[in-house]
Amino acid sequence: MEIRDATVIDQADIGSKTDVQKEDEAPSWVQAFLEGCDAREHGPSQWKDPPSSTPIELGSAPSLRRCVIAPGNGCSPVAEANWYAWLAAQLRSSGVFEEVILRDFPDPDAARREVWLGFLKDLRVGVDTVLVGHSSGAQAAMRLAEEQTIVGGLVLVAACHSDLGDAGERASGYYPPSGGPWQWDKIRQHCGWIVQFHSSDDCLVPVVEGRRVAKELQSEFHELQGHSHFFEPFEEILEAIVQKCRD
């Protein structure tokens, strides 16, 4: 169900876990991409590895070196919540990533947009990263991509597009109208690929919310049964990520 234009990147612009980006710097290929130019036309980056003559497509397996897991709100300590530690351990064992990041998020209960997006940027989510977001973490992941952060791959679990009439969710800043309209086109353009999971019996986020997100993002949508709000490990997410990173 993915419909996306291929974006080609140079190996030189894919960072390793030792790379540190200065606050006001960005790879020239990113700037070129956002301006509608061919990413291959930029010169060698001065803060990445030596350039290679072999182009790599955004979201392709060779470009994906890191995984960051963004939890739902109220999940602290994150290593003891839901399936996050299980997934992190499985991905580390699989060897598909050089680095898998599972950290406690600041402001864990309110999960305010400005706090969580700032934290994700501090974790250097970028072209070499698969960003996994669950519940509030999925909303944060979408808004991050919307705000012109180029993400290698996006995995959304129990995502929604509205505040569901909940005052706490409304105050988090992710949802229209106070959070601004969703810019679905930008999210799609800034991700190499998008995989999405929702359960038909989700007790917190109705499946119609997930279906709407999937339609707008043209994601690879997996509607499962019997998983509620995904409080327990589920093999489908591990299989999907590993497949994307080995294809």
SERO-4910 file (N, C-alpha, C, O; in steps of 0.05 Angstrom, whole numbers):
BEGIN
 pado doro    nc1    nc2    nc3   cac1   cac2   cac3    cc1    cc2    cc3    oc1    oc2    oc3
  Met    A     16    -24      0      0      0      0     17     25      0      7     47      0
  Glu    A     44     22      0     62     44      0     63     56    -28     66     42    -48
  Ile    A     59     83    -30     62     97    -55     80    121    -49     72    140    -36
  Arg    A    105    119    -58    124    139    -50    145    143    -71    154    123    -82
  Asp    A    154    167    -76    176    172    -95    202    164    -82    206    170    -58
  Ala    A    219    151    -97    245    142    -86    263    167    -83    266    182   -102
  Thr    A    276    169    -61    296    190    -56    322    176    -53    325    157    -38
  Val    A    343    186    -67    369    173    -66    387    190    -49    388    214    -52
  Ile    A    402    176    -32    421    190    -15    449    178    -18    451    155    -28
  Asp    A    469    193    -11    496    182    -12    503    169     15    493    177     36
  Gln    A    520    148     14    528    135     38    542    155     57    541    151     81
  Ala    A    554    175     46    568    195     63    549    209     81    558    220    102
  Asp    A    523    210     74    504    225     90    489    208    110    470    217    122
  Ile    A    497    183    113    484    166    132    503    163    156    525    152    154
  Gly    A    495    174    179    513    175    202    515    149    217    496    133    215
  Ser    A    536    146    231    538    124    250    532    134    278    527    158    281
  Lys    A    532    116    298    524    124    324    544    143    338    538    153    359
  Thr    A    567    147    325    586    165    337    584    193    325    598    212    335
  Asp    A    567    197    304    565    224    292    550    243    311    532    235    324
  Val    A    558    268    311    545    288    326    540    312    308    558    322    296
  Gln    A    515    320    305    507    342    288    505    367    304    491    368    324
  Lys    A    517    389    294    514    414    307    486    424    303    472    417    284
  Glu    A    477    441    322    449    449    324    439    461    298    417    455    289
  Asp    A    455    479    285    446    493    262    455    481    236    451    493    215
  Glu    A    468    458    237    478    446    212    459    423    203    446    410    219
  Ala    A    458    419    177    443    397    166    457    388    141    470    405    127
  Pro    A    456    363    134    469    354    109    457    369     85    433    374     84
  Ser    A    475    376     66    465    391     43    445    375     27    428    387     14
  Trp    A    447    348     28    427    332     13    399    336     25    379    335     10
  Val    A    397    340     51    371    344     64    360    371     54    336    372     47
  Gln    A    376    392     54    367    418     44    358    415     15    338    427      7
  Ala    A    374    401     -1    367    398    -30    341    383    -33    325    389    -50
  Phe    A    337    362    -16    313    346    -17    288    363    -11    268    361    -25
  Leu    A    290    380     10    268    396     17    262    417     -3    239    427     -5
  Glu    A    282    425    -19    278    445    -40    270    433    -66    266    447    -86
  Gly    A    267    406    -67    259    392    -91    281    386   -110    276    380   -134
  Cys    A    306    387   -101    329    381   -118    337    352   -116    327    337    -99
  Asp    A    355    344   -134    365    317   -133    386    315   -111    406    330   -111
  Ala    A    382    297    -92    400    295    -69    428    287    -78    447    292    -62
  Arg    A    432    276   -101    458    267   -110    476    290   -119    499    286   -125
  Glu    A    464    315   -122    479    337   -134    496    352   -113    511    370   -121
  His    A    494    345    -88    509    360    -67    537    350    -65    544    328    -74
  Gly    A    554    367    -53    582    359    -50    585    342    -25    566    338    -10
  Pro    A    610    331    -21    615    313      2    610    328     28    617    351     32
  Ser    A    597    314     46    592    325     73    618    327     88    635    309     85
  Gln    A    621    348    104    646    351    120    644    339    148    663    339    163
  Trp    A    620    329    155    617    319    182    607    290    182    599    280    203
  Lys    A    608    278    160    601    249    158    624    233    149    647    243    147
  Asp    A    620    207    144    640    190    135    650    198    107    636    214     94
  Pro    A    672    188     97    681    195     70    660    187     50    647    167     53
  Pro    A    658    203     28    637    198      8    641    172     -6    664    163    -10
  Ser    A    619    161    -15    620    137    -31    607    142    -58    589    159    -59
  Ser    A    615    128    -78    603    132   -105    577    117   -108    563    120   -129
  Thr    A    570    101    -88    546     84    -91    522     98    -78    522    101    -54
  Pro    A    502    105    -94    478    118    -82    461     98    -67    459     75    -74
  Ile    A    448    108    -46    430     91    -30    403    105    -28    401    129    -24
  Glu    A    382     90    -32    355    101    -30    347    105     -1    352     88     16
  Leu    A    333    128      5    323    133     31    305    111     40    286    103     26
  Gly    A    310    100     64    294     78     75    302     51     67    291     31     76
  Ser    A    323     49     50    333     22     42    349     10     64    359     23     82
  Ala    A    351    -17     64    364    -31     85    392    -22     91    399    -19    114
  Pro    A    409    -16     71    437     -8     77    438     19     91    458     25    105
  Ser    A    417     35     89    418     62    102    409     62    131    413     82    145
  Leu    A    397     40    140    385     40    167    403     28    188    408      4    188
  Arg    A    414     45    205    434     36    225    424     38    254    436     26    272
  Arg    A    403     53    258    394     59    285    364     55    288    349     57    268
  Cys    A    355     49    312    326     47    318    321     62    344    335     58    364
  Val    A    301     79    344    293     94    368    264     87    374    247     87    356
  Ile    A    258     80    399    231     72    407    219     95    424    229    102    445
  Ala    A    196    105    414    181    126    429    156    114    441    139    105    427
  Pro    A    154    114    468    133    100    482    107    116    482    106    138    473
  Gly    A     86    103    494     62    118    500     66    134    525     85    131    540
  Asn    A     47    153    530     49    169    554     44    151    579     30    131    577
  Gly    A     54    160    601     51    145    626     69    121    629     66    105    648
  Cys    A     88    118    611    105     94    611    132    101    623    151    106    608
  Ser    A    134    100    649    159    106    662    161     89    688    143     90    705
  Pro    A    183     73    690    205     71    672    197     56    646    182     36    647
  Val    A    208     65    624    200     54    598    208     25    595    194     10    581
  Ala    A    230     17    608    239    -11    605    221    -31    618    223    -55    613
  Glu    A    203    -21    635    184    -39    648    156    -38    637    137    -50    647
  Ala    A    153    -22    615    126    -17    604    122    -32    578    139    -33    561
  Asn    A     98    -44    576     89    -56    551    110    -74    538    121    -91    552
  Trp    A    115    -71    512    133    -89    497    159    -76    490    175    -88    474
  Tyr    A    165    -53    500    188    -37    491    215    -51    496    231    -53    478
  Ala    A    219    -61    520    244    -74    526    247   -100    510    269   -107    502
  Trp    A    225   -114    507    225   -139    491    234   -133    463    252   -146    452
  Leu    A    222   -112    450    229   -106    423    258    -97    421    273   -105    402
  Ala    A    267    -80    439    295    -71    439    314    -94    441    334    -95    426
  Ala    A    308   -113    458    326   -136    462    326   -154    436    347   -163    428
  Gln    A    303   -158    425    301   -174    400    316   -161    377    329   -175    362
  Leu    A    313   -135    374    327   -121    353    357   -122    357    372   -124    337
  Arg    A    366   -119    381    395   -120    386    405   -148    380    427   -151    369
  Ser    A    390   -168    387    399   -196    381    399   -202    352    415   -218    342
  Ser    A    381   -189    337    379   -194    308    403   -184    293    410   -194    271
  Gly    A    416   -163    303    439   -152    290    433   -134    267    452   -127    252
  Val    A    408   -126    263    402   -109    239    409    -80    244    412    -65    224
  Phe    A    413    -72    269    420    -44    275    447    -43    290    454    -62    304
  Glu    A    461    -21    286    485    -16    302    477     -6    330    492    -10    349
  Glu    A    454      6    332    446     18    357    415     17    360    401     24    341
  Val    A    405      9    383    377      9    389    373     26    414    385     19    435
  Ile    A    358     47    413    355     66    435    328     64    448    307     67    435
  Leu    A    328     58    473    304     57    490    310     73    515    325     64    532
  Arg    A    298     97    516    304    115    538    278    124    552    257    125    539
  Asp    A    280    131    577    257    144    590    254    172    578    273    187    575
  Phe    A    229    179    571    224    205    560    218    225    582    206    218    602
  Pro    A    226    250    578    218    271    597    188    276    595    175    269    575
  Asp    A    177    287    616    148    294    616    131    269    608    115    271    590
  Pro    A    136    246    622    124    221    612     93    220    613     81    206    597
  Asp    A     81    234    631     52    232    634     37    251    614     19    242    600
  Ala    A     45    276    613     32    295    595     41    292    567     26    297    548
  Ala    A     66    283    563     77    278    536     74    302    518     66    299    494
  Arg    A     80    325    528     76    349    512     93    350    487    116    342    487
  Arg    A     81    359    466     93    359    440    121    372    440    140    361    429
  Glu    A    123    396    451    148    411    449    170    396    464    194    398    457
  Val    A    163    382    486    183    367    501    191    342    487    215    336    484
  Trp    A    172    327    477    179    301    464    193    305    438    211    290    431
  Leu    A    184    324    422    198    329    396    226    338    400    245    331    386
  Gly    A    230    355    421    257    364    427    275    341    436    298    339    428
  Phe    A    263    322    451    279    299    460    286    281    437    308    271    435
  Leu    A    267    276    418    272    260    395    294    272    378    311    258    366
  Lys    A    294    298    375    316    311    360    342    308    374    363    304    361
  Asp    A    342    309    401    367    304    416    378    276    411    402    271    412
  Leu    A    360    257    406    368    229    401    377    226    372    384    203    364
  Arg    A    377    247    357    388    247    329    372    229    311    384    214    294
  Val    A    346    229    313    329    215    294    334    227    266    333    251    263
  Gly    A    340    210    246    346    221    220    345    200    198    330    181    200
  Val    A    360    205    177    359    188    153    367    159    158    359    141    144
  Asp    A    383    155    179    393    128    185    377    114    207    385     93    217
  Thr    A    353    125    214    338    116    237    311    105    230    297    116    213
  Val    A    304     83    242    277     73    243    265     83    269    275     76    291
  Leu    A    244     98    267    230    110    291    205     94    296    187     94    279
  Val    A    204     81    319    180     65    327    164     82    348    175     89    368
  Gly    A    139     88    342    123    103    360     97     89    368     83     79    350
  His    A     91     87    394     67     74    403     49     95    417     58    110    434
  Ser    A     24     96    409      4    114    421     14    143    420     18    153    398
  Ser    A     18    156    443     28    183    442     55    185    427     61    205    414
  Gly    A     71    164    430     96    164    415     92    163    385    109    174    370
  Ala    A     70    152    376     64    152    347     57    180    338     65    188    316
  Gln    A     41    194    354     34    222    347     59    239    346     63    256    329
  Ala    A     77    235    366    102    250    366    119    244    341    131    262    330
  Ala    A    120    219    334    135    211    310    124    224    285    140    233    268
  Met    A     98    225    282     86    237    258     91    267    258     98    278    236
  Arg    A     88    280    280     94    309    281    123    315    276    130    335    263
  Leu    A    141    298    285    169    302    281    175    301    251    189    318    240
  Ala    A    165    280    237    169    278    209    156    301    194    167    311    174
  Glu    A    133    310    203    119    332    191    136    358    192    136    374    173
  Glu    A    151    361    213    168    385    217    195    383    203    215    394    212
  Gln    A    196    368    181    219    367    163    243    352    174    265    357    166
  Thr    A    239    334    193    259    315    201    257    291    182    236    278    181
  Ile    A    278    286    167    278    263    148    283    238    164    304    235    177
  Val    A    265    219    162    267    194    177    269    170    158    255    168    138
  Gly    A    288    152    164    292    129    147    267    112    144    258    105    122
  Gly    A    255    105    167    230     89    167    214     96    192    225    102    213
  Leu    A    188     94    189    169    101    211    151     77    217    139     66    199
  Val    A    150     69    242    132     47    251    113     59    271    121     68    292
  Leu    A     87     59    264     66     70    281     49     48    293     39     31    278
  Val    A     45     49    319     29     29    333      7     44    348     12     61    365
  Ala    A    -19     38    342    -42     51    354    -41     81    351    -45     96    370
  Ala    A    -37     90    327    -36    119    321    -64    130    318    -83    115    311
  Cys    A    -67    155    324    -93    168    321    -89    196    310    -67    207    310
  His    A   -110    208    300   -108    235    288   -124    256    303   -121    280    297
  Ser    A   -140    248    323   -156    267    338   -151    263    368   -139    243    376
  Asp    A   -160    282    384   -156    280    413   -176    262    427   -175    258    451
  Leu    A   -195    251    411   -216    232    422   -232    245    444   -244    230    460
  Gly    A   -234    271    444   -250    285    465   -238    285    492   -251    291    512
  Asp    A   -212    278    494   -199    277    520   -183    303    525   -167    311    508
  Ala    A   -188    316    548   -175    341    554   -145    339    556   -130    357    547
  Gly    A   -135    317    568   -107    313    571    -93    310    544    -72    321    539
  Glu    A   -106    295    526    -95    291    499    -95    318    484    -76    325    470
  Arg    A   -116    333    488   -118    359    474    -96    377    483    -84    392    467
  Ala    A    -89    377    509    -68    394    520    -40    386    511    -22    402    513
  Ser    A    -37    362    501    -10    353    493      1    368    469     25    369    465
  Gly    A    -17    379    453     -9    396    430     -5    382    404      5    394    384
  Tyr    A    -13    356    402     -9    342    377    -32    345    357    -29    342    333
  Tyr    A    -56    351    368    -80    347    352    -92    374    342    -89    394    356
  Pro    A   -106    373    319   -121    396    311   -144    401    330   -154    382    343
  Pro    A   -154    426    333   -144    449    318   -120    463    331   -105    476    318
  Ser    A   -117    460    358    -96    475    372    -68    467    363    -50    484    362
  Gly    A    -64    442    355    -38    433    346    -33    438    316    -12    430    306
  Gly    A    -53    450    303    -51    454    274    -60    429    259    -60    407    270
  Pro    A    -68    433    233    -77    410    217    -54    390    212    -31    398    211
  Trp    A    -61    365    209    -41    346    201    -33    351    172    -50    354    155
  Gln    A     -7    352    167      3    356    140     13    329    130     37    323    130
  Trp    A     -6    313    121      0    285    114     20    283     92     38    265     92
  Asp    A     19    301     72     38    300     50     66    303     59     84    289     50
  Lys    A     70    321     78     98    325     88    108    301    103    131    293    100
  Ile    A     90    289    119     99    265    134    107    243    114    128    231    118
  Arg    A     92    239     93     98    218     73    125    225     60    142    207     56
  Gln    A    128    250     52    152    258     37    177    255     54    199    251     43
  His    A    175    258     80    199    258     97    205    231    109    222    229    127
  Cys    A    192    210    100    197    182    110    204    164     86    191    165     66
  Gly    A    224    147     90    230    128     69    208    108     66    201    100     43
  Trp    A    196     99     88    173     81     87    158     84    114    169     93    134
  Ile    A    132     76    114    116     77    138    101     51    141     86     42    123
  Val    A    104     38    164     89     14    171     72     20    195     81     34    213
  Gln    A     48     10    195     29     17    216     14     -8    226      7    -26    211
  Phe    A     10     -8    253     -5    -30    266    -28    -19    282    -25      2    296
  His    A    -50    -32    281    -73    -25    298    -89    -51    303    -90    -69    286
  Ser    A   -101    -52    326   -118    -75    333   -147    -68    331   -155    -46    339
  Ser    A   -163    -86    319   -191    -80    315   -206    -77    342   -228    -65    342
  Asp    A   -194    -87    364   -208    -85    390   -193    -66    409   -194    -69    433
  Asp    A   -179    -46    397   -164    -27    414   -184    -13    433   -204     -1    425
  Cys    A   -177    -15    459   -195     -4    480   -192     26    485   -208     38    498
  Leu    A   -171     38    474   -165     66    478   -167     83    453   -176    105    453
  Val    A   -157     72    431   -158     86    406   -174     70    385   -164     49    376
  Pro    A   -198     78    379   -215     62    361   -201     57    334   -186     74    324
  Val    A   -205     34    323   -191     26    299   -197     45    276   -181     47    257
  Val    A   -220     58    276   -226     77    255   -205    100    254   -200    111    233
  Glu    A   -194    106    277   -173    127    278   -149    117    263   -137    131    246
  Gly    A   -141     92    268   -118     81    254   -122     78    224   -104     83    208
  Arg    A   -146     71    217   -152     68    188   -150     95    174   -141     97    151
  Arg    A   -159    116    187   -157    143    175   -128    151    172   -121    161    151
  Val    A   -112    146    192    -83    153    190    -71    137    167    -55    148    151
  Ala    A    -78    111    165    -67     94    144    -75    105    116    -58    104     98
  Lys    A    -99    113    113   -109    124     88    -93    149     80    -85    152     57
  Glu    A    -90    167    100    -76    192     94    -47    188     88    -35    202     71
  Leu    A    -34    170    102     -5    166     99      2    145     78     25    141     71
  Gln    A    -19    131     68    -14    109     49      6     90     60     25     81     46
  Ser    A      3     83     85     22     66     99     17     36     92     -3     29     80
  Glu    A     37     20    100     34     -9     99     19    -16    125     31    -18    146
  Phe    A     -7    -20    123    -25    -21    146    -31    -50    153    -40    -66    137
  His    A    -26    -57    179    -32    -83    189    -53    -81    211    -48    -71    233
  Glu    A    -77    -89    204    -99    -89    224   -101   -116    236   -109   -136    223
  Leu    A    -93   -118    262    -93   -144    276   -117   -147    293   -133   -128    296
  Gln    A   -120   -170    305   -143   -175    323   -132   -186    350   -112   -200    351
  Gly    A   -146   -178    371   -140   -189    398   -116   -177    412   -107   -188    431
  His    A   -107   -154    403    -83   -141    416    -90   -116    432    -73   -104    444
  Ser    A   -116   -109    433   -125    -86    448   -107    -61    441   -104    -55    417
  His    A    -95    -48    461    -79    -24    456    -49    -32    455    -32    -15    458
  Phe    A    -43    -57    450    -16    -67    447      0    -63    473     20    -48    474
  Phe    A     -9    -77    494      5    -76    519     26    -99    522     43    -98    539
  Glu    A     24   -119    504     41   -142    506     58   -144    480     50   -133    460
  Pro    A     80   -159    481     96   -163    457     80   -175    434     62   -192    439
  Phe    A     86   -168    410     73   -180    387     94   -184    365    108   -165    357
  Glu    A     96   -208    355    117   -215    336    116   -200    310    136   -196    296
  Glu    A     92   -191    303     88   -178    277    106   -153    274    116   -148    252
  Ile    A    109   -138    295    125   -114    293    155   -121    289    168   -108    273
  Leu    A    164   -141    303    192   -149    300    197   -159    272    217   -152    259
  Glu    A    179   -176    262    182   -187    235    182   -164    214    198   -165    195
  Ala    A    165   -145    217    163   -123    197    188   -107    196    198   -100    175
  Ile    A    199   -100    220    223    -84    221    247    -99    210    262    -88    194
  Val    A    250   -124    218    273   -140    208    272   -143    178    292   -141    164
  Gln    A    248   -147    168    245   -151    139    253   -125    124    267   -126    104
  Lys    A    244   -102    134    251    -77    121    281    -72    122    292    -60    103
  Cys    A    294    -81    143    322    -75    146    340    -96    133    365    -94    134
  Arg    A    328   -117    122    344   -138    109    338   -140     79    352   -154     65
  Asp    A    317   -127     70    309   -129     42    331   -116     24    328   -115      0
***
